[in-house]
Amino acid sequence: MNVTLRQLKVFAAVARHLSFTKAAEELCLTQPAVSMQVKQLEHQLDVSLFEQLGKKIYLTDAGAEVYHYSRQITQQLEELEMVLANLKGLERGKLKISVASTANYFAPTLLGTFCARFPGVTVSLDVTNRETLLRQLIENEVDLVVMGQPPSDMDLEAGAFMENPLVVVAPKDHPLVGEKNIPLKRLEKETFLVREQGSGTRSAMESFFAEQRFEPQITMEMSSNEAIKQAVMADMGLSFLSLHTVGLELRHGLLKRLDVEGTPVMRTWHIVHLQSKVLSPAAEAFRYFVIERGEGLLVEHDTPLLAP
Ligand code: PGA
């Protein structure tokens, strides 16, 4: 048997409409071209597929059988197409992302939900600071990064998805705890534990303090939000951190937020990639997922988004 898929496709259209004219319209062919394909199929199978009664055409018994099998073949082909698409993309894809140290407090929640939805996607997650994130993008080491404000002098595609409130935190027994609208000037004698150069939190803090003409006394610089929190809890000073990093400690009273004038300072989280990068289906799906569902999902998971 030397039947072609094209013959079966054309025949199925005629059988569905019981009309050569409508089948021709659907397939954007001329009517003689449709008739020719059906004739060739009849010749190959050595049966008549249609019979004509008056102006109407009907499927013969053999035609009905061929129609039944042609639909199964088409369905199988569609299934094959889907399996191949999945093999190439989403279901078996790889996703390489890198997030700012501060985004580490919510990125696993996003990834957890995404991976449950697409269990075939293998994820590698790196946590680092803003400067390294940008280098990783330039050197094409990652598909996507989650960071604060992306630089304007690079060709990046950035989707904003959530606010990032930055606040002043203090040890739980600090004398200013509970005071309202504390002017920054009152923190002149305080010591500050700050994030390292290159961190987005650090540069947000520096711009805020510069705007307010405030010069903090910096005692220690640390590259880890966790280390800073421990140091503040150990009474070593105050700090300026994202609310996302201190949710647990504030809830349990281990740290306190100082109600400093001008805070929270609001930054925005972005999911970013190089404009020139062609995203894989897995990376495209994750980007879409974060922009569309990120914030809602994190609210459901109690990630602190607003000052308590
Ligand atoms: P960071 O990034 O963890 O490097 O401070 C946060 C941000 O970019 O806002």
Boltz pocket constraint, residues with backbone or C-beta under 6 A from the ligand:
constraints:
  - pocket:
      binder: B
      contacts: [[A, 100], [A, 101], [A, 102], [A, 103], [A, 128], [A, 129], [A, 130], [A, 147], [A, 148], [A, 149], [A, 164], [A, 195], [A, 198], [A, 199], [A, 200], [A, 201], [A, 202], [A, 267], [A, 268]]
      max_distance: 6.0
